[in-house]
Amino acid sequence: MKYELKRIRVWSAIKVGFFIWGLIGFLGGLYMAMMMPFVMQFMESFGPMPDGMGSVGPLALIFLPILYSLMAAVMGTVITAIVAGFYNLISSLLGGIEVSLESEMLHPLNIGDKPLPPAKESGNYTI
């Protein structure tokens, strides 16, 4: 079966995009927080650090994932809304993305790994 994606609801894309971008930002912030001790050690090789900079590591583990997730969620959501709007504009001019889908017919009595009961003849059709 061929289908064509003609329009993306912008609000739907924004909701999903906000969550996905927030998750990506959180993971990026967590990575940066884990790398902070190495960055601090590298920076100390160039000279003494200003007072108070040595205790940034534990705070970074808490605040960087939160900060990155908020920044990525907001910025990514704006980008997602713009891209969805552009897609709607372009698909109205050129046509949407064509998708070919296949489905597998399932027997209504086939539940999990249990075998199907034997077929019984009843009139002109098999049950």
LUMLODREN-904647 format. One line per field, with one value per atom (N, C-alpha, C, CB): x, y, z; atom name; residue in three letters. Coordinates in steps of 0.1 Angstrom, whole numbers, plus 2048, in hexadecimal, padded with zeros to 3 digits. Each point is the difference from the previous one (the first is absolute). Glycine has a CB too. Layout:
px <- (X ...)
py <- (Y ...)
pz <- (Z ...)
torza <- (CA ...)
drenmi <- (Ala ...)
//
This chain:
px <- (808 7F8 809 7ED 810 807 7F8 80C 7FA 7FA 809 7F5 805 808 7FE 7FD 80E 800 7FF 80E 7E6 7FD 802 7F1 80D 800 804 7EE 81A 804 7F9 817 7E2 7FA 80B 7EA 818 80B 800 800 7F4 7FF 804 7EE 80F 804 80F 7EA 81C 80E 807 7FE 7FD 806 800 7F8 7FC 800 80A 7E8 819 809 80F 7EE 814 80D 805 7FB 7FD 804 805 7EF 80A 805 80D 7E8 818 80C 80C 7F2 80D 80B 804 7F9 7FE 803 808 7EB 811 808 80E 7EA 817 80D 809 7F6 804 807 804 7F4 804 803 80C 7E8 818 80B 80D 7EF 810 80B 806 7F7 800 804 807 7ED 80D 806 80E 7E9 819 80D 80A 7F5 806 809 804 7F5 801 803 80A 7E9 816 80A 80E 7ED 813 80D 806 7F8 801 804 80D 7E8 81A 80D 80C 7F4 80A 80B 803 7FA 7FB 802 807 7EB 811 806 80F 7EA 819 80E 808 7F9 801 807 803 7F5 801 801 80A 7E9 818 80A 80F 7EF 812 80E 805 7FB 7FC 804 803 7F3 80A 802 7F6 80A 7F8 7F6 7F2 813 7E3 7F2 7FC 7FB 7FC 7FB 7F9 7FC 803 7FA 7F2 80F 7EE 7F2 7FE 7F8 811 7FE 802 807 800 803 7F4 817 7DF 7F4 7F5 806 7FD 7F5 7FC 80A 7FE 7FD 7F3 818 7E6 7F3 7F4 80D 7F5 7F4 7FD 806 804 7FE 7F8 815 7ED 7F8 7F1 815 7E8 7F2 7FA 804 803 7FB 801 805 806 802 7F5 818 7E4 7F5 7F3 80B 7F2 7F4 801 7FC 80F 802 800 80D 7FA 800 7F3 818 7E0 7F3 7F7 804 7FC 7F7 804 7FC 811 804 7FD 812 7F1 7FD 7F1 815 7E3 7F2 7FA 7FF 805 7FB 805 7FF 80E 805 7FC 814 7EC 7FB 7F2 811 7E6 7F2 7FE 7FB 80C 7FF 804 805 806 805 7F5 818 7E3 7F6 7F3 809 7F3 7F4 803 7F9 813 804 800 80D 7FA 801 7F2 817 7E0 7F3 7F8 800 801 7FA 805 7FD 811 806 7FB 814 7EB 7FC 7F1 80F 7E9 7F2 7FF 7F8 810 801 805 803 808 806 7F7 817 7E3 7F8 7F3 809 7F2 7F5 803 7F7 816 804 805 806 801 807 7FA 814 7E4 7FB 808 7F8 801 807 809 7EC 819 808 7F8 811 7F2 7F9 806 7FA 7FD 804 7F9 804 803 7FA 7FF 809 7EB 7FE 7FB 7FB 80A 7FB 7FA 811 7E5 7FB 7FE 7F4 80D 7FE 7F3 819 7DF 7F3 801 7F6 804 800 7F3 811 7EF 7F4 7FB 807 7EC 7FB 801 7F1 811 801 80F 7E9 820 80E 805 803 7FE 804 80E 7E7 823 80D 806 7FA 80B 806 7F7 816 7DE 7F7 7FC 7F7 808 7FC 7F1 812 7EB 7F2 7F8 807 7EC 7F8 7FE 7F4 809 7FD 7F4 80A 7F7 7F6 7F3 811 7E4 7F3 7F8 800 7FB 7F8 7F2 80D 7EE 7F3 7FA 806 7F2 7FA 80B 7F0 811 808 80E 7EC 816 80D 806 7F8 815 807 801 80C 7F1 801 80D 7E7)
py <- (7F4 80C 80C 7F4 816 80C 80B 7F9 80F 80B 80C 7F2 81A 80C 809 7FF 805 809 80E 7F0 816 80D 80B 7F5 809 80B 7FA 80D 7FB 7FD 80B 7F5 806 80A 806 7F3 81A 806 7FE 812 7EF 7FF 7F1 812 7E5 7F2 7FE 7F8 80E 800 807 7FF 80C 808 7F7 816 7E3 7F8 7F5 805 7F4 7F5 805 7F2 819 806 805 806 800 805 7F5 812 7E3 7F4 7FB 7FB 802 7FA 80A 7F3 819 80A 801 80C 7F4 800 7F4 80D 7E8 7F3 801 7F3 811 802 80A 7FA 811 80A 7FA 812 7E7 7FA 7F6 803 7F5 7F7 807 7EF 81C 808 807 803 802 806 7F6 811 7E3 7F6 7FC 7F7 808 7FE 80B 7F3 819 80C 800 80D 7F0 7FF 7F6 808 7EC 7F5 804 7F0 818 805 80B 7F8 80F 80C 7FD 807 7EE 7FE 800 7F4 806 800 80E 7E8 81F 80E 809 7FD 801 808 7FD 801 7F2 7FC 805 7EB 815 805 80F 7EF 819 80E 803 803 7F5 803 7FE 7F8 801 7FE 80D 7E8 822 80D 80A 7FB 802 809 7FF 810 7F7 7FF 805 803 7F6 803 80C 7E8 820 80A 7FA 80F 7F8 7FB 7FB 80F 7E5 7FB 7F7 814 7EC 7F8 7F1 814 7E9 7F2 7F8 807 800 7F9 7FF 807 7FC 800 7F2 815 7E1 7F2 7FB 7FC 804 7FA 808 7F7 816 808 7FE 811 7ED 7FD 7F4 80B 7EB 7F3 802 7F4 816 803 80A 7FC 80F 80B 7FF 80D 7ED 7FF 7F8 802 7F2 7F9 807 7EB 81C 808 80C 7F9 80E 80C 7FC 80B 7EA 7FC 7FB 7FA 7FF 7FB 80B 7EB 81F 80C 807 802 801 807 7F8 80B 7E8 7F8 7FF 7F3 80C 7FE 80D 7F1 81B 80C 803 809 7F6 802 7F6 80B 7E8 7F5 801 7F2 813 801 80B 7F8 813 80B 7FA 812 7E7 7FB 7F6 803 7F4 7F6 807 7F0 81B 807 806 805 801 806 7F5 812 7E3 7F5 7FA 7FB 804 7FB 809 7F4 819 80A 800 80E 7F1 800 7F3 80D 7E8 7F3 802 7F3 813 802 809 7FD 80E 809 7F9 813 7E6 7F9 7F4 807 7F2 7F4 805 7F3 819 805 804 808 7FC 803 7F4 817 7E1 7F5 7F2 80D 7F2 7F3 7FB 7FB 7FC 7FB 7F4 808 7F3 7F4 7F4 80B 7ED 7F3 7F5 807 7F2 7F5 7F4 810 7E5 7F3 7F8 801 7FA 7F8 7F3 815 7E1 7F2 7FC 7FA 7FE 7FB 7F1 815 7E4 7F2 7FD 7FC 7FC 7FC 7F7 803 800 7F8 7FA 80F 7E4 7F9 806 7EB 818 805 7F7 80D 7E6 7F7 7FD 7F6 80F 7FD 80A 7F8 803 808 7FA 805 803 7FD 7F4 808 7EE 7F5 7F3 809 7F9 7F5 7FC 807 7EC 7FC 803 7EE 814 802 7F4 812 7EF 7F4 7FB 808 7EB 7FB 807 7EA 818 807 7F7 80D 7F9 7F8 806 7FB 7FC 804 804 7F1 81B 804 808 801 7F9 807 802 80C 800 802 806 804 7FE 805 7F8 817 7EB 7F9 809 7F2 809 807 7FC 802)
pz <- (800 800 800 80C 7EC 7FF 807 7EB 81D 807 7FE 811 7F0 7FF 80C 7E7 81F 80C 7FA 80F 7F2 7FA 809 7F1 81C 80A 80D 7F4 814 80D 809 7F9 811 80A 808 801 7FE 807 80F 7ED 819 80E 804 801 7F7 803 7FF 7F8 7FE 7FE 80C 7E7 81E 80B 80C 7F6 80D 80D 7FF 802 7F3 800 7FF 7F4 805 7FF 80D 7E9 81F 80D 809 7FE 802 808 7FB 805 7EE 7FA 802 7EF 80E 801 80F 7EC 81D 80E 805 803 7F8 803 7FA 800 7F4 7FA 808 7E9 81A 808 80E 7F4 812 80D 7FF 807 7EF 7FE 7FC 7F8 800 7FD 80D 7E9 81F 80C 80A 7FD 803 809 7FB 805 7EE 7FA 804 7ED 811 803 80F 7ED 81C 80E 803 805 7F5 802 7FB 7FE 7F8 7FA 808 7E9 820 806 808 802 806 807 7F6 811 7E3 7F7 7FA 7FA 804 7FA 80B 7F2 81A 80B 802 80C 7F3 801 7F4 80C 7E8 7F4 802 7F2 813 802 80A 7F9 812 80A 7FB 811 7E4 7FB 7FA 7FB 802 7FB 80A 7EC 821 80A 80B 7F0 81B 80B 7FD 810 7F5 7FE 809 7F8 804 80A 80C 7EC 81E 80D 7FD 80E 7F8 7FF 7F3 80C 7EB 7F4 802 7F2 818 803 804 806 800 805 7F5 817 7DD 7F6 7FC 7F7 80A 7FD 805 7FE 810 805 7FC 813 7EC 7FC 7F1 811 7E7 7F2 7FE 7FA 80E 7FF 802 808 800 802 7F6 819 7E5 7F8 7F1 814 7E7 7F2 7F9 804 801 7F9 800 807 803 801 7F6 818 7E9 7F7 7F1 812 7EB 7F2 7FB 803 806 7FB 7FE 80D 7FB 7FE 7F4 818 7E6 7F4 7F3 80E 7F2 7F4 7FE 804 806 7FE 7FA 814 7F1 7FB 7F1 818 7E6 7F3 7F6 80B 7F9 7F7 7FD 809 800 7FD 7F6 817 7EA 7F6 7F2 812 7EE 7F3 7FB 807 801 7FC 7FA 812 7F5 7FB 7F2 818 7E6 7F3 7F5 80C 7F8 7F6 7FC 809 801 7FD 7F7 816 7ED 7F8 7F1 815 7EA 7F3 7F8 808 7FF 7FA 7FB 80F 7F9 7FB 7F4 818 7E8 7F4 7F4 80F 7F2 7F5 7FB 808 801 7FC 7F9 813 7F0 7F9 7F2 816 7E7 7F3 7F8 809 7FD 7F8 803 800 80B 804 80C 7E8 81F 80C 7FE 80C 7FF 7FF 7FE 80F 7E7 7FE 809 7E8 81E 809 7FC 813 7EC 7FC 80D 7E8 81C 80C 7FD 80C 7FB 7FF 80E 7ED 812 80D 7FF 804 807 801 806 802 7F7 805 80C 7E9 822 80C 802 80A 7FA 803 80D 7F3 80F 80C 80C 7F3 80B 80B 803 7FA 7FE 803 80A 7E8 825 80B 805 807 7F7 805 7F8 816 7F1 7FA 7FF 808 7FD 800 7F1 817 7E6 7F2 7FE 800 7F3 7FC 802 7F0 813 800 7F2 815 7E9 7F3 7F9 807 7EC 7F9 7FF 7F3 80E 7FF 7F4 819 7DF 7F5 805 7F0 80C 804 7F4 819 7DF 7F5 7F5 80F 7EB 7F5 804 7F3 81A 804 80C 7F9 809 80B 80C 7EF 81C 80D 806 803)
torza <- (N CA C CB N CA C CB N CA C CB N CA C CB N CA C CB N CA C CB N CA C CB N CA C CB N CA C CB N CA C CB N CA C CB N CA C CB N CA C CB N CA C CB N CA C CB N CA C CB N CA C CB N CA C CB N CA C CB N CA C CB N CA C CB N CA C CB N CA C CB N CA C CB N CA C CB N CA C CB N CA C CB N CA C CB N CA C CB N CA C CB N CA C CB N CA C CB N CA C CB N CA C CB N CA C CB N CA C CB N CA C CB N CA C CB N CA C CB N CA C CB N CA C CB N CA C CB N CA C CB N CA C CB N CA C CB N CA C CB N CA C CB N CA C CB N CA C CB N CA C CB N CA C CB N CA C CB N CA C CB N CA C CB N CA C CB N CA C CB N CA C CB N CA C CB N CA C CB N CA C CB N CA C CB N CA C CB N CA C CB N CA C CB N CA C CB N CA C CB N CA C CB N CA C CB N CA C CB N CA C CB N CA C CB N CA C CB N CA C CB N CA C CB N CA C CB N CA C CB N CA C CB N CA C CB N CA C CB N CA C CB N CA C CB N CA C CB N CA C CB N CA C CB N CA C CB N CA C CB N CA C CB N CA C CB N CA C CB N CA C CB N CA C CB N CA C CB N CA C CB N CA C CB N CA C CB N CA C CB N CA C CB N CA C CB N CA C CB N CA C CB N CA C CB N CA C CB N CA C CB N CA C CB N CA C CB N CA C CB N CA C CB N CA C CB N CA C CB N CA C CB N CA C CB N CA C CB N CA C CB N CA C CB N CA C CB N CA C CB N CA C CB N CA C CB N CA C CB N CA C CB N CA C CB N CA C CB N CA C CB N CA C CB N CA C CB N CA C CB N CA C CB)
drenmi <- (Met Met Met Met Lys Lys Lys Lys Tyr Tyr Tyr Tyr Glu Glu Glu Glu Leu Leu Leu Leu Lys Lys Lys Lys Arg Arg Arg Arg Ile Ile Ile Ile Arg Arg Arg Arg Val Val Val Val Trp Trp Trp Trp Ser Ser Ser Ser Ala Ala Ala Ala Ile Ile Ile Ile Lys Lys Lys Lys Val Val Val Val Gly Gly Gly Gly Phe Phe Phe Phe Phe Phe Phe Phe Ile Ile Ile Ile Trp Trp Trp Trp Gly Gly Gly Gly Leu Leu Leu Leu Ile Ile Ile Ile Gly Gly Gly Gly Phe Phe Phe Phe Leu Leu Leu Leu Gly Gly Gly Gly Gly Gly Gly Gly Leu Leu Leu Leu Tyr Tyr Tyr Tyr Met Met Met Met Ala Ala Ala Ala Met Met Met Met Met Met Met Met Met Met Met Met Pro Pro Pro Pro Phe Phe Phe Phe Val Val Val Val Met Met Met Met Gln Gln Gln Gln Phe Phe Phe Phe Met Met Met Met Glu Glu Glu Glu Ser Ser Ser Ser Phe Phe Phe Phe Gly Gly Gly Gly Pro Pro Pro Pro Met Met Met Met Pro Pro Pro Pro Asp Asp Asp Asp Gly Gly Gly Gly Met Met Met Met Gly Gly Gly Gly Ser Ser Ser Ser Val Val Val Val Gly Gly Gly Gly Pro Pro Pro Pro Leu Leu Leu Leu Ala Ala Ala Ala Leu Leu Leu Leu Ile Ile Ile Ile Phe Phe Phe Phe Leu Leu Leu Leu Pro Pro Pro Pro Ile Ile Ile Ile Leu Leu Leu Leu Tyr Tyr Tyr Tyr Ser Ser Ser Ser Leu Leu Leu Leu Met Met Met Met Ala Ala Ala Ala Ala Ala Ala Ala Val Val Val Val Met Met Met Met Gly Gly Gly Gly Thr Thr Thr Thr Val Val Val Val Ile Ile Ile Ile Thr Thr Thr Thr Ala Ala Ala Ala Ile Ile Ile Ile Val Val Val Val Ala Ala Ala Ala Gly Gly Gly Gly Phe Phe Phe Phe Tyr Tyr Tyr Tyr Asn Asn Asn Asn Leu Leu Leu Leu Ile Ile Ile Ile Ser Ser Ser Ser Ser Ser Ser Ser Leu Leu Leu Leu Leu Leu Leu Leu Gly Gly Gly Gly Gly Gly Gly Gly Ile Ile Ile Ile Glu Glu Glu Glu Val Val Val Val Ser Ser Ser Ser Leu Leu Leu Leu Glu Glu Glu Glu Ser Ser Ser Ser Glu Glu Glu Glu Met Met Met Met Leu Leu Leu Leu His His His His Pro Pro Pro Pro Leu Leu Leu Leu Asn Asn Asn Asn Ile Ile Ile Ile Gly Gly Gly Gly Asp Asp Asp Asp Lys Lys Lys Lys Pro Pro Pro Pro Leu Leu Leu Leu Pro Pro Pro Pro Pro Pro Pro Pro Ala Ala Ala Ala Lys Lys Lys Lys Glu Glu Glu Glu Ser Ser Ser Ser Gly Gly Gly Gly Asn Asn Asn Asn Tyr Tyr Tyr Tyr Thr Thr Thr Thr Ile Ile Ile Ile)
//
